[in-house]
Amino acid sequence: MPPRKPEPPAASFESEFERLSTIVDRLEAGNVPLAEMLTLYEEAMTLSAKLKSVLTEAELRVEKLAAVHEEMTTSDTSEMN
């Protein structure tokens, strides 16, 4: 069995956002053939869903960190009293 090819590195949020922005600019320009427009639209929707998922995950992480921080500061304050 041949060795497996390594997975390509995942694109960063920023590079995927930039790609989405480029697609939107092209679609808004309106000078794209219909077949290409549909392909670009499909790619944009996929990127949009992926970016939304990343943002939602980041938001949950921030909320957890904030809760831990609040819990730590609350317990520190109550220990002082």
C-alpha positions in Angstrom: 0.0 0.0 0.0 1.5 3.4 -0.9 2.1 5.9 1.9 -0.7 8.4 2.4 -0.1 11.9 1.3 -0.1 14.4 4.1 -3.1 16.5 4.6 -2.7 20.1 3.3 -2.5 22.6 6.1 -5.8 24.1 7.0 -6.4 27.6 5.7 -6.4 30.3 8.3 -9.5 32.1 9.2 -8.0 35.3 7.8 -7.1 33.7 4.5 -10.6 32.2 4.1 -12.2 35.5 5.0 -10.1 37.2 2.4 -11.1 34.6 -0.2 -14.8 35.2 0.7 -14.3 38.9 0.4 -12.7 38.5 -3.0 -15.6 36.3 -4.2 -18.2 38.8 -3.0 -16.4 41.6 -4.8 -16.4 39.6 -8.0 -20.0 38.7 -7.7 -21.0 42.3 -6.9 -19.1 43.5 -10.0 -21.6 41.6 -12.0 -19.3 40.8 -15.0 -19.0 37.1 -14.2 -20.5 34.4 -16.6 -23.4 32.5 -15.1 -21.6 29.2 -14.7 -18.7 30.8 -12.9 -21.1 32.9 -10.8 -22.8 29.8 -9.5 -19.5 28.1 -8.7 -18.3 31.2 -6.9 -21.7 31.5 -5.0 -21.4 27.9 -3.9 -17.8 28.4 -2.7 -18.9 31.6 -0.9 -21.7 29.8 0.9 -19.3 27.0 2.0 -16.8 29.5 3.3 -19.5 31.5 5.0 -20.7 28.5 6.9 -17.2 27.4 7.9 -16.2 30.9 9.1 -19.5 31.2 11.1 -18.6 27.9 12.7 -15.1 29.1 13.6 -16.5 32.4 15.1 -19.1 30.5 17.1 -16.5 28.2 18.5 -14.3 31.2 19.4 -17.2 32.9 21.1 -17.9 29.9 23.2 -14.2 29.7 24.2 -14.2 33.4 25.2 -17.4 32.9 27.3 -15.8 29.9 29.1 -12.7 31.9 29.8 -14.7 34.9 31.0 -16.7 32.6 33.3 -13.5 31.1 34.8 -12.0 34.5 35.3 -15.2 35.8 37.0 -15.3 32.7 39.2 -11.6 33.2 40.1 -12.1 36.9 40.9 -15.3 36.2 42.9 -13.5 33.5 45.0 -10.5 35.8 45.6 -12.8 38.6 46.7 -14.8 36.3 49.1 -11.5 35.0 50.6 -10.5 38.6 51.4 -13.6 39.2 53.4 
